[in-house]
Amino acid sequence: MADWAPVLVGVVLFVLLSPGLLFQLPGHYRPVDFGGMKTNGKSIAVHTLMFFAIFAILIMALHLHIYTG
């Protein structure tokens, strides 16, 4: 049995937290931009930290597991 939780959570978070797709924190002109499809270095760093924090909480702290087989 393979544990698919890290893969599925990682893909979903990667898509949802891509800077500029749904929101961008910090934005170009405002603290938060929605759906701008543009990005900068600061927002990439912030979204990377958010991805790591949410991923670590879901996988390690909450012991999320999805088994197949």
Backbone bond lengths (Angstrom), bond angles and torsions (degrees), N, CA, C in turn:
res aa  C-N    CA-C-N  psi(-1)  N-CA   C-N-CA  omega(-1)  CA-C   N-CA-C  phi
1 M - - - 1.451 - - 1.522 109.18 -
2 A 1.298 115.00 130.81 1.454 120.81 179.76 1.529 109.47 -101.73
3 D 1.320 115.40 142.86 1.461 121.65 177.12 1.530 107.85 -91.51
4 W 1.332 116.54 108.43 1.454 121.79 -176.37 1.523 113.06 -94.62
5 A 1.307 119.41 -0.30 1.458 121.39 -177.38 1.526 112.74 -59.86
6 P 1.344 120.05 -47.23 1.463 118.16 179.77 1.530 113.48 -60.91
7 V 1.325 116.42 -36.17 1.461 120.12 -179.54 1.525 110.40 -69.17
8 L 1.320 116.88 -50.07 1.461 120.31 -177.31 1.523 112.34 -66.76
9 V 1.317 117.05 -43.31 1.464 120.45 178.63 1.527 110.05 -64.27
10 G 1.325 117.18 -41.00 1.451 120.83 179.17 1.519 112.84 -62.63
11 V 1.330 117.17 -42.95 1.468 120.76 179.83 1.522 110.89 -66.48
12 V 1.318 116.84 -45.72 1.467 120.33 -179.12 1.528 110.51 -63.63
13 L 1.319 117.32 -45.92 1.459 119.59 179.31 1.524 111.91 -65.81
14 F 1.334 117.55 -37.12 1.461 120.63 178.41 1.525 110.80 -61.05
15 V 1.319 116.40 -43.32 1.469 119.89 -180.00 1.524 110.65 -69.50
16 L 1.311 117.72 -46.23 1.462 120.46 -176.54 1.526 113.23 -70.46
17 L 1.328 116.99 -32.60 1.464 119.68 -176.81 1.521 113.50 -99.71
18 S 1.325 117.90 14.95 1.467 119.17 174.84 1.524 108.28 -66.36
19 P 1.330 117.61 124.04 1.464 119.72 -177.05 1.522 111.33 -59.34
20 G 1.322 116.06 129.08 1.448 122.17 177.54 1.512 114.38 94.47
21 L 1.324 118.96 -17.46 1.463 120.04 -178.26 1.529 110.36 -72.18
22 L 1.310 117.44 -64.85 1.465 121.10 176.08 1.521 111.23 -97.02
23 F 1.319 115.93 -46.89 1.459 120.99 178.89 1.518 108.73 -151.22
24 Q 1.327 114.59 164.13 1.456 120.34 177.93 1.519 108.20 -135.33
25 L 1.289 115.77 125.61 1.459 122.20 -176.70 1.513 108.57 -128.03
26 P 1.289 124.94 113.86 1.465 129.90 -9.22 1.522 111.14 -76.48
27 G 1.323 115.46 150.70 1.459 120.88 -179.13 1.522 111.63 -85.22
28 H 1.324 114.73 -178.81 1.459 119.61 179.07 1.526 111.72 -72.07
29 Y 1.320 116.42 -45.08 1.463 120.39 -174.13 1.522 113.37 -115.86
30 R 1.310 117.35 -18.03 1.460 122.93 -179.89 1.520 109.12 -130.51
31 P 1.318 117.26 165.95 1.470 118.20 177.89 1.528 113.13 -60.87
32 V 1.338 117.31 -34.00 1.461 121.51 178.15 1.520 108.18 -134.92
33 D 1.329 117.12 123.99 1.464 122.92 173.95 1.520 108.24 -108.80
34 F 1.327 116.18 142.68 1.461 121.27 -179.77 1.522 110.08 -113.12
35 G 1.329 116.94 124.31 1.450 122.85 174.11 1.510 115.14 62.52
36 G 1.318 118.60 34.91 1.453 121.33 -177.18 1.516 113.98 -80.71
37 M 1.327 118.10 -23.40 1.467 124.26 -178.10 1.529 112.62 58.71
38 K 1.313 117.62 21.84 1.459 122.73 173.26 1.521 106.70 -125.81
39 T 1.323 117.11 156.62 1.456 119.64 -176.92 1.518 109.91 -145.20
40 N 1.305 116.21 168.82 1.458 122.34 174.68 1.532 108.16 -144.12
41 G 1.305 116.43 174.76 1.462 121.33 -175.80 1.514 113.81 -63.47
42 K 1.335 116.56 -38.97 1.464 119.50 -179.87 1.529 111.46 -65.16
43 S 1.316 116.86 -40.71 1.467 118.91 -179.25 1.529 111.12 -69.85
44 I 1.326 117.91 -33.41 1.467 120.27 176.15 1.522 110.04 -63.29
45 A 1.329 116.79 -43.07 1.465 120.62 178.98 1.530 111.38 -64.69
46 V 1.322 117.40 -43.04 1.465 121.12 -179.39 1.527 110.49 -65.40
47 H 1.332 117.40 -44.13 1.458 120.46 -179.44 1.535 111.37 -68.37
48 T 1.321 117.73 -31.44 1.469 120.59 175.54 1.519 110.79 -65.51
49 L 1.325 117.32 -43.64 1.464 120.56 177.70 1.521 111.32 -65.32
50 M 1.336 117.04 -39.25 1.465 120.14 177.56 1.528 110.42 -64.17
51 F 1.331 117.56 -42.57 1.469 121.94 178.28 1.522 109.96 -58.97
52 F 1.333 117.25 -49.84 1.465 120.27 -178.78 1.522 111.59 -61.35
53 A 1.328 117.45 -43.44 1.471 120.47 -177.95 1.531 111.13 -64.75
54 I 1.325 117.32 -47.63 1.469 120.02 -178.94 1.523 110.97 -67.20
55 F 1.341 116.96 -40.89 1.464 120.91 178.71 1.524 110.71 -61.98
56 A 1.332 117.04 -45.17 1.465 120.62 -179.69 1.525 111.60 -64.24
57 I 1.320 116.91 -39.82 1.462 119.75 179.29 1.524 110.64 -65.27
58 L 1.325 117.25 -45.81 1.464 119.85 -177.34 1.524 112.85 -68.59
59 I 1.310 117.75 -42.09 1.464 120.53 -173.89 1.525 111.76 -85.50
60 M 1.323 117.29 -48.46 1.464 119.73 -173.53 1.526 113.50 -88.64
61 A 1.310 117.40 -46.70 1.458 119.54 -174.65 1.529 111.90 -77.45
62 L 1.330 117.81 -40.55 1.461 120.49 -178.66 1.515 113.35 -93.19
63 H 1.336 117.09 -3.13 1.467 123.34 179.04 1.533 111.49 51.99
64 L 1.328 115.93 50.97 1.452 121.06 179.65 1.529 109.10 -74.95
65 H 1.335 116.49 128.71 1.448 122.52 179.86 1.518 109.59 -136.20
66 I 1.334 116.50 139.24 1.463 123.03 173.35 1.515 106.46 -130.32
67 Y 1.301 116.35 107.96 1.458 121.57 -177.96 1.521 110.91 -100.99
68 T 1.308 116.10 141.24 1.463 121.14 176.60 1.519 108.21 -124.95
69 G 1.279 115.43 159.85 1.462 117.18 174.72 1.430 114.81 129.35
